């Protein structure tokens, strides 16, 4: 496994790159590494769970429909 480079090390290695370009490079490297790590059974089953809504209440029901 390769060593993760700090922003300081990346700045030394690529002095002509902007800080933002180096951040993109570092983030892409981290994302690539995350994609190689297999998901746990719990993570795989997350899509089967009911999604969490905003707040604890559902949308308001129209009283006229229920009458």
C-alpha positions as MATLAB code, in Angstrom:
seq = 'XXXXXXXXXXXXXXXXXXXXXXXXXXXXXXXXXXXXXXXXXXXXXXXXXXXXXXXXXXXXXXXXXXX';
ca = [
       0.000    0.000    0.000;
       1.397    3.380   -0.965;
       1.915    6.148    1.557;
      -0.588    9.000    1.480;
       1.084   12.288    0.705;
       0.361   15.377    2.714;
      -0.485   18.678    1.052;
       2.993   19.887    2.018;
       4.612   16.961    0.181;
       2.400   17.499   -2.860;
       3.321   21.196   -2.929;
       7.007   20.292   -2.956;
       6.492   17.692   -5.689;
       4.322   19.949   -7.900;
       5.399   23.558   -7.232;
       3.588   24.926  -10.314;
       0.167   23.600   -9.293;
      -2.332   25.677   -7.352;
      -3.499   24.570   -3.929;
      -6.962   23.810   -5.344;
      -5.497   21.590   -8.091;
      -3.519   19.680   -5.468;
      -6.656   19.273   -3.337;
      -8.493   17.787   -6.344;
      -5.595   15.392   -6.950;
      -5.524   14.334   -3.288;
      -9.313   13.929   -3.099;
      -9.392   11.837   -6.291;
      -6.702    9.591   -4.822;
      -8.689    9.163   -1.594;
     -11.884    8.409   -3.551;
     -10.063    5.774   -5.603;
      -8.812    4.145   -2.412;
     -12.302    4.215   -0.866;
     -13.726    2.439   -3.904;
     -11.270   -0.422   -3.428;
     -12.424   -1.129    0.131;
     -15.239   -3.704    0.145;
     -18.550   -2.787    1.779;
     -19.683   -4.492    4.974;
     -22.980   -6.389    5.095;
     -24.497   -3.479    7.024;
     -23.447   -0.980    4.362;
     -24.812   -3.234    1.610;
     -28.205   -3.412    3.316;
     -28.546    0.378    3.716;
     -30.392    0.748    0.397;
     -33.108   -1.624    1.670;
     -33.874    0.624    4.640;
     -36.494    3.341    4.596;
     -34.913    6.686    3.697;
     -34.722    9.297    6.414;
     -36.913   12.306    5.674;
     -36.387   15.874    6.728;
     -37.815   16.373   10.194;
     -39.899   13.825   12.040;
     -43.230   14.582   10.396;
     -44.356   13.550    6.973;
     -45.978   15.945    4.546;
     -49.268   17.451    5.776;
     -52.334   15.516    4.716;
     -55.221   17.263    3.059;
     -58.210   17.074    5.442;
     -60.697   17.467    2.592;
     -59.599   14.168    1.020;
     -60.189   12.283    4.261;
     -63.707   13.719    4.836;
];
